[in-house]
Amino acid sequence: SDQRVPFFGWFVDVLRRVDARRELRYASARLDAAAAGGAEPAPPKRTMLLPPVPFTGDQMARLAAISMVAAAASFCGALFTQNGDAVTETFSRSDADLGWALAISRIGVLVSLVAAGMSDRFGRRRTLILCVVGAAVANAVTALAPSFAVFTIAQLFTRAFVNAVLVIAGLAAVEDAPEGARA
């Protein structure tokens, strides 16, 4: 396909070139075999990272947008664990306290189940936008948290929104993909 893939086109173009080179080598081998009267070569294996069926331009655009939203949400969710040392130093807390805060923040997974259920009622796009904004706001509260308790509660909401984004984005990606490329 010569369709342009938003955001991730550079990566898909590399895969397309690899696949095109394989096809070109195969076509050349077939011509050589036909000219020499030999057996036809085995067809090349497809690149596993490319879908087995073509996507329309709209499907690619939606999938790329969903992927970008999921990447942004993943970044929001990774900040806590990446900055654990800074958190313990800032609030003069121990690693055990940090462990408890992480455990409490994981309760946000339960809240994300509610948000995922809401996406059926209010629409996936609207719920995704709300959850991405919610994750960003919760991270902003985390950055400005005056106490470790406020920090932990803000991270609970961050995890809830991030997990909701990832669940809803996964559902939306499966729904938007063409038949034969949903896995």
Secondary structure per residue as TSV (DSSP state, phi and psi in degrees):
chain	resnum	aa	ss	phi	psi
A	1	S	-	360.0	144.0
A	2	D	-	-102.1	15.4
A	3	Q	-	-65.7	144.1
A	4	R	-	-86.9	132.5
A	5	V	-	-101.5	116.7
A	6	P	T	-65.2	147.8
A	7	F	T	69.8	-47.7
A	8	F	T	-112.9	16.4
A	9	G	H	-57.9	-37.2
A	10	W	H	-58.6	-39.7
A	11	F	H	-73.5	-44.5
A	12	V	H	-65.7	-36.3
A	13	D	H	-62.7	-38.1
A	14	V	H	-61.9	-45.2
A	15	L	H	-63.5	-39.3
A	16	R	H	-63.1	-42.2
A	17	R	H	-63.4	-42.9
A	18	V	H	-59.9	-45.8
A	19	D	H	-64.9	-40.6
A	20	A	H	-64.9	-39.2
A	21	R	H	-64.1	-40.5
A	22	R	H	-61.4	-45.1
A	23	E	H	-63.7	-38.8
A	24	L	H	-65.9	-43.6
A	25	R	H	-62.2	-39.5
A	26	Y	H	-64.9	-45.3
A	27	A	H	-61.4	-40.9
A	28	S	H	-64.5	-42.8
A	29	A	H	-64.8	-35.9
A	30	R	H	-66.4	-42.3
A	31	L	H	-64.4	-43.4
A	32	D	H	-61.5	-42.7
A	33	A	H	-65.2	-40.7
A	34	A	H	-66.9	-39.9
A	35	A	H	-68.4	-35.8
A	36	A	H	-89.4	-6.5
A	37	G	T	74.5	21.9
A	38	G	-	-91.1	-178.3
A	39	A	-	-74.5	144.1
A	40	E	-	-68.6	137.6
A	41	P	-	-71.5	160.1
A	42	A	-	-69.3	140.5
A	43	P	-	-64.2	150.7
A	44	P	-	-71.2	153.9
A	45	K	-	-75.7	144.9
A	46	R	-	-73.1	151.2
A	47	T	-	-66.3	123.7
A	48	M	T	-64.5	-21.7
A	49	L	T	-85.7	-8.7
A	50	L	S	-96.9	143.1
A	51	P	-	-68.3	150.3
A	52	P	S	-75.1	-14.4
A	53	V	S	-127.3	153.0
A	54	P	-	-73.5	151.2
A	55	F	-	-102.6	147.7
A	56	T	-	-78.1	167.5
A	57	G	H	-60.4	-40.6
A	58	D	H	-65.4	-41.0
A	59	Q	H	-64.3	-41.4
A	60	M	H	-64.9	-42.7
A	61	A	H	-63.1	-43.7
A	62	R	H	-65.6	-43.2
A	63	L	H	-65.0	-39.9
A	64	A	H	-65.5	-41.1
A	65	A	H	-64.8	-42.7
A	66	I	H	-62.1	-41.8
A	67	S	H	-64.4	-39.6
A	68	M	H	-66.6	-40.7
A	69	V	H	-62.1	-43.4
A	70	A	H	-64.4	-37.8
A	71	A	H	-65.5	-42.0
A	72	A	H	-63.9	-42.4
A	73	A	H	-64.7	-41.0
A	74	S	H	-61.2	-38.9
A	75	F	H	-61.6	-44.6
A	76	C	H	-59.2	-40.1
A	77	G	H	-74.6	-21.7
A	78	A	H	-86.3	-15.3
A	79	L	H	-62.0	-39.1
A	80	F	H	-62.6	-52.8
A	81	T	H	-70.1	-28.4
A	82	Q	H	-74.6	-23.5
A	83	N	T	-114.3	28.8
A	84	G	H	-57.9	-42.1
A	85	D	H	-63.4	-42.1
A	86	A	H	-64.8	-36.6
A	87	V	H	-64.8	-47.7
A	88	T	H	-64.5	-36.0
A	89	E	H	-69.5	-45.1
A	90	T	H	-60.9	-43.5
A	91	F	T	-99.3	7.6
A	92	S	T	51.2	54.2
A	93	R	-	-117.3	162.6
A	94	S	-	-90.6	170.2
A	95	D	H	-63.7	-32.1
A	96	A	H	-64.3	-42.0
A	97	D	H	-62.6	-40.3
A	98	L	H	-63.0	-39.9
A	99	G	H	-60.3	-42.1
A	100	W	H	-64.6	-41.2
A	101	A	H	-62.5	-41.2
A	102	L	H	-63.1	-42.3
A	103	A	H	-62.9	-43.2
A	104	I	H	-65.0	-40.4
A	105	S	H	-64.1	-27.1
A	106	R	T	-69.8	-17.1
A	107	I	T	-62.4	-20.5
A	108	G	H	-56.9	-20.3
A	109	V	H	-59.6	-38.3
A	110	L	H	-65.3	-39.2
A	111	V	H	-64.9	-35.1
A	112	S	H	-65.6	-28.0
A	113	L	H	-63.9	-37.7
A	114	V	H	-64.1	-45.1
A	115	A	H	-63.2	-39.7
A	116	A	H	-62.8	-40.5
A	117	G	H	-64.8	-36.5
A	118	M	H	-65.3	-27.2
A	119	S	H	-64.1	-28.3
A	120	D	H	-70.1	-31.8
A	121	R	H	-85.1	-41.8
A	122	F	H	-103.9	-5.4
A	123	G	-	101.9	140.6
A	124	R	H	-66.9	-43.4
A	125	R	H	-61.4	-49.4
A	126	R	H	-61.2	-43.7
A	127	T	H	-68.0	-38.9
A	128	L	H	-60.8	-46.9
A	129	I	H	-61.3	-45.3
A	130	L	H	-59.8	-42.8
A	131	C	H	-71.1	-37.2
A	132	V	H	-65.4	-44.3
A	133	V	H	-63.9	-40.8
A	134	G	H	-60.8	-41.6
A	135	A	H	-64.3	-41.3
A	136	A	H	-65.8	-42.6
A	137	V	H	-65.6	-43.3
A	138	A	H	-62.3	-37.1
A	139	N	H	-68.8	-35.1
A	140	A	H	-64.8	-41.7
A	141	V	H	-62.6	-40.5
A	142	T	H	-58.4	-44.9
A	143	A	H	-64.2	-30.6
A	144	L	T	-102.0	8.4
A	145	A	-	-59.0	126.9
A	146	P	S	-80.8	-16.3
A	147	S	S	-143.8	165.3
A	148	F	H	-66.8	-32.8
A	149	A	H	-65.3	-46.0
A	150	V	H	-63.3	-40.9
A	151	F	H	-56.6	-48.6
A	152	T	H	-65.0	-43.0
A	153	I	H	-64.8	-41.1
A	154	A	H	-62.7	-38.2
A	155	Q	H	-69.5	-31.0
A	156	L	H	-59.5	-45.0
A	157	F	H	-69.9	-35.4
A	158	T	H	-59.3	-49.5
A	159	R	H	-60.5	-40.5
A	160	A	H	-60.5	-49.0
A	161	F	H	-66.8	-42.5
A	162	V	H	-62.2	-47.8
A	163	N	H	-63.8	-37.2
A	164	A	H	-63.4	-43.2
A	165	V	H	-59.2	-46.7
A	166	L	H	-64.6	-39.4
A	167	V	H	-68.4	-47.9
A	168	I	H	-67.4	-38.8
A	169	A	H	-63.5	-40.1
A	170	G	H	-62.4	-43.7
A	171	L	H	-63.9	-44.0
A	172	A	H	-64.8	-39.0
A	173	A	H	-63.2	-42.9
A	174	V	H	-65.4	-40.9
A	175	E	H	-68.1	-34.4
A	176	D	H	-85.6	-16.9
A	177	A	S	-73.9	149.2
A	178	P	-	-72.2	158.5
A	179	E	T	-56.5	131.2
A	180	G	T	97.7	-7.0
A	181	A	-	-131.1	21.6
A	182	R	-	-81.9	-19.0
A	183	A	-	-72.5	360.0
